[in-house]
Amino acid sequence: MHSSRTPIHLFHKTLLASAVALLSAGIQAQETGGNSLEEVSVTGIRGSLQQALDVKRDATSIVDAISSEDIGKFPDKNVADSLQRIPGISVDRIWGEGRDIFVRGTDSTLNRTLMNGQNVASAYWWANDNPSRGFNYSILASELVSSLEVYKSPEARHDEGSIGGMVNVITRKPMDLDPMTVNLSAENVYSDLPGEWDPQVSGLVSWKNDAETFGVLASFNSQQRTVRRDGLEVFPTNDLYSVTDQNGNTTDNVYVPWGGGSAIFQQDRERQTTNVTLQFRPNDRWDTALNYVASDMNMDNSNQNYLFVAGGYKIPAGDVVTNPVFIPTSDGNQALVGGTIENDGTIGVADEPIVRDAYIESEVLDLSGDYEGDSWQLHLQAGTTSAEGGSNHDRNYWFEGYAAEKLNFGPNTNEFGFPGVDPLDGTAVHLNAANLRDWVRVMNDDETYFQADASFDVDLGFITAIKTGLKMRDHTIENNRQNGSVDVNNPAIAEQVAALNAITLADVSRGASPSLHGEGATAGSLTQYAFLDIGLAQQKVNSILDNGVMTYAEDQRAYYKINEDITAGYVQGEFESGQLHGNFGVRLVDTDQTSNAYMDGARGSVGRSYREALPSVNATYDLSEDVILRAAASRAMARPTFQNLSSNIVINATSGTATAGNPKLDPMLADQFEFGAEWYFSDASLLAATYFNKSLSTFVFQDTQVENIDGQNINVTRPYNADNGADIQGVEIQLQHDFSNGFGALANYTWTDAKVPANSDGTRLELPGNSRDQFNASAYYENEFMSVRLSYNMRSESYGGLTSGSQLVTDEYDQWDATANWTVTDNMDVFLTAVNLTNEIIYMRTADGIPVGFYENGPRYSLGARVSF
């Protein structure tokens, strides 16, 4: 069970004391007066696009941006869905909304997301998810955001860790808003697949005194969502078998999927995001802000999957396959994709309902101060961020029965059935107590940080300013899991085990599942079966399990704890000479890393340190008032994922093989350059093109090698650094235009070509995470009474890891979204949104044509109102 949130780490008392001081000083400042800033109010889609272009135009590096107004006009519920409108960024929509982002052909783990320049701890709820260097965008509501900035060419002052690009999420501050601002919104969201309406509300209140020396902002967002995802799944493995047909002919070295099924995932989700900001400007030199953000998600979810178990049970038992169908695989072997696996008295049909009580909690407490001297500036920032995620319970109810299996698979075909067994007959499968399990998982992510930056205006020829800074981070991530199981050989619970084994699916079912896979099914797909009722399962099964029958023990294989102490310093110069201006500098980074895990049955640790110098230069040339040329060159760094850095090793006593992490992995470095041109041919219009090139020093891959462990030679599979890296090049093209009559349009296209050296066996892979083509387009119309916007997003096929002799592929995916807004009064708008209008299906397979997953999330619609004062 997870505990309620506790104060997060170092600095907490200091920061809270600072909050009291800020509040006291702010009240006093009401009487002392101060200098106010001139306010410029820009509204509407055109205004927000113009603001984003102003950020891009004024930047000294290669930057794209989205303003808060722009986010409001998108039908997006989290920041990732907004980011995928930016050139070069694509989004993983496997759960129906954006969660991970991919930038310029690089995997999500090679890109960083910061909030107000600092890391945001994040965690995951799903049992098969592991903490990564990426960011879980599903915890962050878009209403929190003032603007998004994506830095595609780094500067020395930027945090290291991004090879594709760095996203900076800038939250709202009270001094940037009117003296008294109130925004309220409420909407009802209809999810078509589950057929449910869910309420969502948000509010923001911001106040600053007349002297504009002190302000307070508080915002709250609550989203409820009923999720349903239909999935036709196959679980390929790297295990090879011999397959014998009805005539006694044997085919060796065949990949047989462990199994697969017809799945329905359901989730009742509630996300609450809170933001409180205190801002203090006692005079025109000081600006101090204390920012607190908390995001909580609670998820009651279930996944029910009616399964075939070909490689899991039947083929290892030697069952005969009538009329087998094979396809060749890229590594020279074959894969079984069709035929009837006969019923030779082995398990052939199974139903696997999993019921999870999951959660994610994330928070940030950040104190920043800026001082403006006569010819110098100082920035100080300190804070903590923490996240916890996992499940209070992750219960697996396993039902099984004897049956033959009839299989027919293709790149977009998943068909299987059970001759002689009706999936709608719940009596065909019974509970197996030996396979019951419960996972109680806790994943923690904690970081404290301190940063000091100084900038000095100088007159050293063409050098106009020198910036320098120091940053220290203490980051710890830990993963724990308790495994609950039933010891069926314990005579003390023999009666309870017998009672469990006697339960059939019919005993805990009230009928058939919904009709599934409306868009992804083909003629022979399984679309309905006997459905577990969670209430009945808790009544009939949990009542036995929770009476001491299920016992819990630490899963040593799941445990790891990794700590990183990171110190970075930089020097950066700003230069200007005529129409040429930009910056150059170097960032020096020192990383001390300790990886803790179970080794030989006891917790142990492996430590290492490394240092890197990361130079960068960004140059901008103003060819004319409206045409800008840009060039940049840099070295970037990304650290390996935390799970890959784990020092544990797990030996399979049955097969005599082992899997392990590798705490000695080197970071990935990229030498990169880019150049481009931008033509701002009117206030809210742009034509731009950028060429980029990245040469990665290495990438991480899984390999199996013989290692001597305790005097035994064992095949150990673990991650390694490749001797050679990968080369990525691409072109981004942007076009944006306002036609000055209410109509406007914007489009961008990114072409990315990634080349990865051949493996030792000569096979060539595509770079994981890369899509060769990405395209976004939006058209809008607005006047003083209304605005409408239609958006399109396309990502070509992308790639994953190796399985069953070839690489995982996600087919091309495109999506249409729309939004409309009506101004009812000066203070009230009514809006409609639609997401995934055409109900697109996500198709995943291997490059050789073995299906892996066909996922349908369905469209969503919402109707709501916003009130602003």
N, C-alpha and C positions, 0 to 999 in steps of 0.2 A: 504494500500500500504506500502511496506517496504521501508525504507530509505536507501540511500547508506551507506556503512560501515563508521563508525566514529571511532576515536581512542579508543582503548579498555582499559578503566579502569585505575587504579592506575599504577604507575611505567612507564607509556608509555613515558613520556617526559624524565625520567631518562634513560630509555633504549635507546631511540633515541640519547640522548647526548652521551651515552656510545658508540654507533655505530660510531659517528663522531670521538670520541677519539680513538677508535680502528683503524679506517681508517687512521687517522693522524699518530698514533704511528706505524702502519704498513709501511707507506711510509718512515718514518724515519728509521725503522729497516732494510730496504734494505741495508743501508750503514753500519750498525753496526755489521753485522755478527751474527752467532748463531750456536748452535749445531744441526746437522741434524740427523735424525733417519735412521737406516738401512732399506731399502725397500726390501720386499720379494714379488714377483709377483706370484700369483697362479691363474691359469685360468682353464676353462673347468669344466664340470660337476664333474669329479672326484676331482678336486681341491676344488670346493665349498663344496662338501660333506665332504671332509677332514677338511676344516675350521670349519664347523658346529660341527664335532666330537671333534675337539680341544677345542671348547667352552664348550661342554658337559663334556669332560674329565677333564678339569682344574677347573671346577666350584666346590665350596664347598657345594652347595645345588643341588637339583635335577632339572636339566635344560635341555631343548631341544632348538635347534637353527636352523635357516636357514640363509645362507649367501646371499649377493646380487647377486652373480653369479647364485646361485640356483634359486632365484626368476626370473632372466632373462631367465632361461631355462624352467620355468613353463609357460603354456599358461594362466597366471592369470593377470587380470586387476586391482585387488585390493588386499589388504593385507589379507583379510579373506580367499580368495581362496587359497592363499599360505599357510596360517596357517593350513588349514584342511589336509595338508600332514603330520602334526606332530601327534605322538601318543596321543590319549586321547582327540583330538579336533575334533568336528564336526561343520558343518556350515549350517545355514538356507539359502536355495536357493529359497525361495518362489518367488523372483523377478528375478530369472535367474542367478544372481551372488551373491556371499557371502555377507551378511550384518551383521549378528550377529553370534557370536561363542559360543559354549557350551564346557566346559572343564570338563572332568572326571565326567560326570553325573550331573553336576550342570547347572542351567538355565543361560542364557546369562547375566541376571542382577546380577549374583553373581560372575562375573569375571571382572577384570579391564584391560584396555589397557592404557599404558603410552607412551609418546614420549620423548625419552631421559630422562626418569625417572619422567616425569610430566604428569598430566592430559591433555587431549585434549578435549575441549568443542565440543559437537556435537549436532545436531538437526535433525529433520525429516520433510519431506514435506507432507506426506499423512495425511489426515484429521483424520484417526482413530489411528494414531501412537501417543504415548505419550513419553515424555522424560524418560529415564530409567538410571540405573547405568551402563548399557552396553555401547558399543561404536558402532556408525554407520560407519562400515568399508567402505561403498560405497563412502565416501568422500575422501578416501585416496588411491592414486595411488601407485602401487607397485614400480614404477621407483624411487620414492622418497627415498627408503629404502636402507640402507647399510646392516643391518642385523636385524633379529627378534630373540628375546630371550624370552622363556616361562619358568617362574619360577613356578614350581609345588609345591615346599616346600618353605615356606616363611622364610626370615631372618628378624631379628629385624629392620634392616636398611631399609627394603622395606615398601612402602606405604601399609596401611591396606585397606581392601575393597574387597579382593579376597578370595573366598573359593575354587573355582575350580583351578584357576591359574592366574598369572599375566603376561601379555604380555608387553614387552618393545620394542618399535619400535625405532631403532637407525638410525638416518639420517646420511648422508655422511658429511665429513669434508674435507676441502682442503688439510690439512697436511697429510691425509691418501692416497692421490692420487699423481700422477706424477706432476712435476713442472708445466707443462701445459697439461691439459687434456680436450679434446673436445669429447663429445659423442652426436651423433644425430641419431634419428630413425624416420621412417615414415612407416605407414602401412595402409592398407585398410581392414576394417573388414566387412565381409558379415554375416548378421543375416538371417538365412534361413526362419524363420516364416514370418517376414514382407517382405522378399525378397529385402532388401536394403543393399547398401554398404555405409560405413561411414569412413571418414578419421580420423587418429590419429597421432599426432606428439609429439615428446619429444626431449628435448635437455639439455645438461649439459656442462657448462664451468667452469673449476676450474684452478686457478693459485696460485702459491706460489713463493716468491722471492728466490734467490739463497741461501740466508742465512737460509731459512726455519724458518723465524721469523714471517712472515705475509702471510696470504692466503685469497682468496676470492673464493667462489663457488656460482654459480647461476644455477638453473635448472627450467625447465618449461615443463609441460605436458598438452596436450589438447586432450580430447577424445570426439568424437561425437558418439552417438549410437542411432539407431532406435530400439525401444523395442516393441515387441508384445507378449502378454501373453493371451492364450485362457483359459477360466475357465468355468467349469460346477459347479454351486454352489447351496447349500442349506443353509438356515439360520435358524438353530434350536434355540429354546428358552426354557426357563424354565416355560412357561405358560402351564397350564393344562386346557383342554376343555372337554365338553361332545360332542360325535359324534353320530349322528343319521343316520341309514341306510334307504334304500328305503322301508323297511318293518316296520319301526317305532321302531326298536330296538335301544336302546341308550347304548353306552359304555362311562363310566365316566373316569375321570383322564387320559386323553390322551394328550401326547405331539404332537402338530401339528406345523411343521415349519412355521415361519412367511411367508416364501416364498423361492424363489430361482430363478436361471435363467441361461441363456446361455450368457456368458460375453466375451467381448474382450477388453483388456486393451492395449492402444497404447501410446507410449511416444517418444518424440524427446528430447534427453538429451544431454547436453553439460557440461563437467566437465573440469575445468582448475585448475591446481595445480602449485603453484609457491613456490620456496624455495631459500632463499638467506642466506648464512652463511659467516660471517667474523671471522677469527681465528687469534689470536695474541700470539706468543711465544717469548717474548723479551729475554729470557734466558732459561737455562735448568730447571728452577724451576717453572716458570709461564706458564700456558696454559689457555687462555681466548677465549671464543667463543660467538658470538651473532648470534642467529638463528631465522629466520622469515619464517613462513610457512602460506600460504593462499590457501584454497581450495574452489572453487565456483562451484555450480551446478545449472543450470537452466533447468527446465523441463516443456515443454508444453505437457500435457497428457490428455487423455480422456478414460473414461470407459463406455462402452455401455452394458446394461444388459437387455435382454428380459425376463420378469418375470412372474411366477405364484405367487399368493398372498394368499395362503391357510389360514394361521393363521393370516395374516394381515387384511384380509377383509371378506373372505367367511365363515369360520367356526364360528367366533364370531357373524356373522349375522344369524346363524342357518341354513345354507344351508345343504341340505341332501347329503350324500355320498353314491353312489351306489357301492355295492360290496367292502366295505372298507377292507383293509389289515392292520393288526396290528402286531407289534413285541413287545415282553416284554422288558422292560428296567431294568437296574440293581437296581433301587430303588424301584421296585415292581409295577411301573405303566406300561403304554403301549405307543407306538408311532405309528402314522399313516404313513404308507409308500406306500400305494397303494389305488386305487379306483378312481372313477369319482365324483368330487364335482360338483353337478348340478348347472345350471345357474338359480338362483332364483332372478334375477334382481339385483345382486350385482357385484361389480368390481371383475373381475377374471383374467384379463390380463393387463399387464403394461409394459411399456418400460421406462427405466431410464438411459438416457445418462447424464454423469457427465463430465464437461470440466474444467480442472484445469490449472492455471498458477502458477506453484510452483517453489520453490527455496530453496537452502541451502547454507549458507556461514559460513565458519569456519576459524579461524586464531589463530596463536600462535606467541608470541614474547618472546624470552627466552634468558637470559644472564647468562652464567655460567663461573666460574673461578676455577682453580685448582692450588694449590701451593704445591710444593714438598720440605719439609724441610729435615734436616739431618736425623732425625728419626721420623718424623711426617708428616702428609699430611692434607691439608685443602681443602674443597670443598664448594663453595658458589654458589647459584643459585636463581634467581628471575625472575618472568615473569608474563604474563597475557595470557589468552586464552578466546576466545569468539566464540559463534556460534549463528546464527539466521536461522530459517527455517519456512516454512509455505507456504501460498498461497496468492497471490494478489487477485485471484478469484477462487472459487470452486463452479461453477454453476451447479445446478441440474435441468434438464428439465424432468418433469414427465408427461408421457402420459398414459392414462388408458382407458379401455373399458370393457363392460359386456361380460362374457364368462363363460362356464363351464371349469373345469380343470381335465385332466386325468393324474394321477400320478403313477409312478412305480420306487421305490427306493430300492437300495441294497448297500452293502459295496463298490462295484465298479460300481454301476449302477445309473445313473441320467437321467431318462426319464420322460418328461412331454409334454403335448400338450393341445390344446384348441379346443374341438369339435365345429365345425361351424365357427371357426375363422382361417384365414390363416395368419401366422406371416409375410409373405411377402407382405400382403396388409396393407399399411400404413394408410389407411382410417379407419382401425378397432380401432384405439386408437387416442384419442385427448388429447390436453394439458389440465391440471388442474391447473389453476393459484394459487389455494390455496396451492398446494404442491411445487410450485417453490421456490427455495432458493439459496442463495449465501453465502458462508463462506469466510471471510477474516481473516486468522489466522496468528499470529506471536508467535513463540516460541523462547525464548532467554535463553542462557546458558552462564554464565560468571564466571570466576575464576581468582583471583590473588593469588600468592604464593611466599613464601620466604623459603629458606632451607639453613642450615649450617651444615656441617658434618666435624668432625675431627677424624683422626686416629693416634694413637701413637704406635710405635714399643716398646715393653717392653720385659723384661726377668724375668717373674714371674713364674718360674717353667715351666709347660707345656703351659702357656699362652704367646703367642708371640705378640699379638697386642690387643689394646682396641680401639673400635670405639664408638663414641657418636655423637648425632646430634639432631637438633630441626627443626621442619617444621610447618609453619602456612599457612592455606588456608582459603580464604573467597570465598564461592561458592554460587551463586544465580541462580535459574532457575525460569522462569516466562512463563506462558501460557495465551494468550489472544485470543479472537475470537469475531468478529463482525458478526452477523447473518442478512442477507438480506432476506426479505420476502415481500409478497404482501398482503395487507389488503383488501381481497375481499369484505368486508362489508362496505368499505368506498365509499359513494355515489359519491364522487368527481372523482373517477377513474372507475366508473361503465362501461363506454364505453370501456376503455382500457382492463378491466377484461374480458368483453364479447369478445373482439377481440382476446385476448389470448386463451380463452376457445374454440374458433372456429378453432384454428390451429390444424390440424391433423399431424401425423408423415409423411404422404405423402407430405405435404406442405413443409417440411424441409428435404426431402430425395431425393437422386438422384439414388436410386436403392437398391440392396440387399447388405448385409454385405458380407465379404469374407466367404468362406466355412471354418467352425470352427471345432476344436476338432478332428483333423485328427487321433490322437492316443488315445484320451481318450473317444471318443463317442462310444455308443452302438446303437443298431438298432433303438431305439425310442428316441434318444437324439435330441434336437433341434440344428441344425447346421447352419441355415441361417435364416435371418429375415430382414425386412425393416430397413435401416441403416440411422441414422441421419447424415446429412452433416453439419459440424460445421459452415462453412461459411454461409449457408442458415439460420441456427438457429440464428446466430448473426445478420443477416440482418432482419429477420422477428420477432424474439422474443426479442433480446437484445435492438433493436431500441425502443421497447415499454418500457421495464423494465428500461432502463437507462434514461428515460424521467421523472423521479420522481415517477414512479409507484412502484419500489422496494425501500423500506426504510430499514435502517440499525440500529441495536441497539446492545449494548454489551450483550454477552451471559454470564450471571453471573455463569451458571453451568460450563462453560469451564475455568473460571479464577482461577488460583492459583499462588502463589509466595512463594517459599521456599528458605530460607537462612540458610546456615550452616557455622559457624565459627569453624574450626577444628585446634586444636593444638596437635602435637604429638612429643614426645621425646623418645629416645632410648639409650640403652647401649648394646654393643655387644662385646664379647670377641672372638678372634681367638686363637685356640689352636693347638698344634702339639706335638706328643709324638711318636717317632719312625715312624711306618707306619700308625699311626692314626692321622688324622687332621680334623678340622672343625670349627664350630662356635656355640656360644650359646648367648642368650640375651633376653631382654624383651623390648617391645614397649608399651608405655603408651599413650593413646589417649583420648582426651577430645573433646566432640562434643556439641556445643550449636546450637540448631535448632529452627527456627521460621517458622511457617506455616501460610500464609495469604490466605484467601478465603472469599467468601460471606457467611455470617451467618445471618439468619433472615433479608435478604435484604440489609445488609450493610457489608462492608469489615471489617473483624476482624482478629485476629491472636491468635494462640496458640503456646506457647513456651515450650521447654523441654531441659534438658541436661542429658548426660550420660557419664560415664567414663569406660574404659576397659583397662585391662592389658593383653598383648598378648605375652606370652613367646614362644621361639622357640629354637630348637637345631638341628644342622645338623652335621653328622659325616661321614667321609669317611675313609675307611681302604684299603690301597694298598696291596692286598693279594700277588700280584707279579707285575712285570713291566707292564703287560698287563691286569691284572684282578683287578677290583675295586669293593669293597662292599660299599654300602651306606645305611644310616638309618637317619630318620628325625622324629621329633615330634614337634607339634606346636598347638597353638590356633589361629584361624583366625576369622575375622569378616567381615560381609557384611551388609550394611545399606539397609533399605527398599526402594522400588522405590518411585520416587517423587510423582506420581499420588496417590499412596496409602497413602502418608503422607499428602495429601491435607485435610484441615480442613472444607471444604464446605459440605453442605447437601442439596439434591434436593428432594423435596416432590412432588409426582405425585398426583395432586388433584383428578384425576379420580379414581385411584385405592386405594388411601389412603396409599400408601407405599412410601418408600424413599430409596435413595442410598446416600452413604457418604464415605469419606475417614477416616483415623484414624491417626492423628498426634502423638498419643501416642504409636505407634508401636515400639517394641523393635528391636534392630539390631539382626541379625542372627549370632550366634557363632558356630564354629566348632572345636572340639577337633580331631586332625588328626595325623596319623602316617603313615610311609611308610618305606619300605626297599627294596633293590634291588641289583643286580649284573650286572656288565658290563665287557665284554671281548673284548678288542681291538686286534683282532687277525691279523691285518695288518694295513697299513697306513690309508686306507679309508674303513675299515671294522669293524663291530661291531655286537655282539650278546648281548642283554641286556633284563632283565626282572625286573619289579618293581611291588610290591604289595602295594596298598594304602587303607586306611580306614579312613572314615570321619564320625563323629557323630555330627549331627547338633542339636543345642539346641532347635530350633524351626523352623517353616516355616510359611509363610503367607497364609491364606485361607480366602475365602469369607463366611460370615455367616449372617443369618437374625435373629434379636432379636427384642423384643418389647422394645421400648424406649418411655419415656414420654416427648413429645415436646409441649410446650405451653399448658400444661394441657391435651393433647390428647395422647393416647397410639397408637403408629404407628410402623408397621413392618419396621425396618431399616436394609438394607443390607450394610455391610461395612467390610473391611479387619480386621482380627484379627491374633494375634500370637497363634499358636497351643500350647497346653499344653506340648506336646511332639514333638520332632523333627523327623529327618529321619536319617537312617544309610546307608552309601554308602561304598561299598568296591569294589575293582576291581584289575585287573592285566593288565599291559602293557607289550607287547613283541615286541622287535625291532630286525630286522635282516638287515644288510647292508653289501654288499661285492662288491669289485672291482676285476674282474678276471684277471687284468693286461694285457689283450689283447684288450682293448677297450670296452669290455662288462662289465656291472655292473647291479646290482639290489638292491632294498631295499623294505622292507615290514614291516608293523607294525600292530598289532592287539591289541585292547583294549576290555576287558570284564568288564562291570560295573553292579553291582547288588545293587539296591537301595530299601530299605524297609521303608515304611511310615506307622505309626500307623493308626489303623482304626478310621474312623470318629465316632461321637457320635451315629450315627444310625447303626454302625457296618460295613459299607462299607469300603473297602480298595482301595486305589488309588496307581497309579504309580507316581513316582516323576516327576513333570513337567521338560521337557528339557532333560531327560535321555534317552539314547539309550543303550540297553544292549550290543550290538556288534558294533564295528567300525573296519574297515579294510582299509588299504591303501597299494598300491603296485605300484612300478615303475620299468621299465626296460629301460636301455639306452645302446647306442653304440656311441663311439666317436673316431675320429682320427684327424689328423691335418687339414683335409679338411672339416669335417662334424660332426654333432652330431644329434642323434634322440632319442626321449624319449616318451614312452607310459605310461600313468598313469591311475590308477583305484582307485576309492573311493567308499566305501559302509558304510551306516549307517542304522542300523536296526530300527524298528518302535520306535517312540518317542511320548511323551505324553504332553498334555496341560491341560486346566482347565476343569471344570465340565459344562455340558450342556445337557438338555433333559434326565436327569437321569443317565448319565454316562460320562466318560472322553473322551476328544478329543484325537485322535490318528492320527499320520502321518505315513503312511506305510513305509516299508523299501524302501530306495532309493539308487541307485548306479549310477555311472557316469564314462565314459571313456573320457579322454583327451589325446591329443598328440601334440608334437612339433618337428620340424626339423630345423636344422640350417646348412647353407653352408658357408664356408669361401671362399669368392670370391678373396679377396686380403688380405694383412696383416692388412688393415684398414677397410675392409668392409665385412659384413655378410648379407646374405639373409635368411629369416626365414619364415616358415609356422606354423600356429597353428590351432588346432581344439578343440572345447569345446563342451561337451555333444554330443559326436558322435552318440549315439544311440537314441537321443531324448527321454530321460526318462520323465515319467509323475510323478508329485507329487500328491499322493492320500491322502486326509484327510477325516476322518469320525469319528463318535463316536464309542466307544468300543462295543456298541450294534449293530452297522451296519447302522446307519443313515449317508448317504453321506453328506459331508460338502463342499469339494472343490477338483476338479480334475484340475490340472494346467499344461499346456504345454508351455514351453518357447522356444523350438527348439534349434538346434545346431547353433554354430557360427564358422566361419573360418576367418583366416586373412593371408595376404601376406604382408611382409614388409622387410625393410632393415635397418641395423645399420651401422653407420660409426663412427670410433673411431680414435682419434689422441692423 
